[in-house]
Amino acid sequence: SRNDRIIKPHWIRYYQELPKQFDKVVMGIDVATTEQTRSDYTAVCFLWVKQGTAYVITSYSYKLTPWKNELMLVKLYIQHKPTHVVYESNIEAKLLEDLKQRGLPIKGVKNTKDKHTRLLDWAPEIEFGRVVFSPACQTLEYQLTHYPDLEHDDEMDAFLIALKASQTNKNNHVVRA
């Protein structure tokens, strides 16, 4: 129900312009482990991080064969030139090892909290404008503002993985304290 939703639609803020340089460019990946019709999508989210603000540049979700999925992820990596490529290491996927073999600087991020708690942890950052969005991220925005009442939340998963990797050390201004 609407009362269970964590992220309120009026919290979503769009950036007007982007800084010229960024501290980090993060590619978060949520890999679908099967390509069956009712299975999850592979999702990718790109964040640009500057002085404690995360700019959500774009997010994608799609269903492809494992080979085409690998090619798509390499293409997105080349297109966006991320400094950090991260995936949820709680899952095992041959695809991720294949991407490492291709030279992508991919690292696993272990989730120790459930999805609901992770979204609750980041809600203040979204509410207070320390995470801002491109208007083009409509699927991600829908998933964030309608969770948990969703059939698929893959872009939200990729987003949360990217946010976790966007954090800097405690001596610097952080995206999320």
Secondary structure as GFF3:
##gff-version 3
##sequence-region A 1 177
A	DSSP	three_ten_helix	2	4	.	.	.	ID=ss1
A	DSSP	three_ten_helix	9	11	.	.	.	ID=ss2
A	DSSP	beta_strand	24	30	.	.	.	ID=ss3
A	DSSP	beta_strand	42	50	.	.	.	ID=ss4
A	DSSP	beta_strand	53	62	.	.	.	ID=ss5
A	DSSP	alpha_helix	66	80	.	.	.	ID=ss6
A	DSSP	beta_strand	84	88	.	.	.	ID=ss7
A	DSSP	alpha_helix	94	101	.	.	.	ID=ss8
A	DSSP	beta_strand	106	109	.	.	.	ID=ss9
A	DSSP	alpha_helix	115	127	.	.	.	ID=ss10
A	DSSP	beta_strand	131	133	.	.	.	ID=ss11
A	DSSP	alpha_helix	138	146	.	.	.	ID=ss12
A	DSSP	alpha_helix	154	166	.	.	.	ID=ss13
###
